């Protein structure tokens, strides 16, 4: 169920080289079998995102109950935008966040 959103993340990051050093895209796997998740990451060459593995309990601690979910955080860790991965416009959310942070400088 999460293959299409993570594949989309790879394409988004590739399309935005200007994000390098300013935006980090993290894909979190909640697969029951971490070894299997790592296999998929390698097989599909998902190297444009930082890939981490968490448990569903970890997500519950963050009040995340549905996956896939996309969260856009500011540099201070504030959630700037959070929505289902199929609903959020990542480029737009990052652009708005970057504009807001630039105006604070």
Buried (B, 14 or more C-beta within 10 A) or exposed (E): EBEEBBEBBBEBBEEBEEBEEEBEBEBBBBBEEEEEBBEBBEEEEBEBBEBEBBEEEEBEEEEBEEBBBBBBBBEEEEEBBBBEBEEBEBEEBBEBBBEEBEEEE
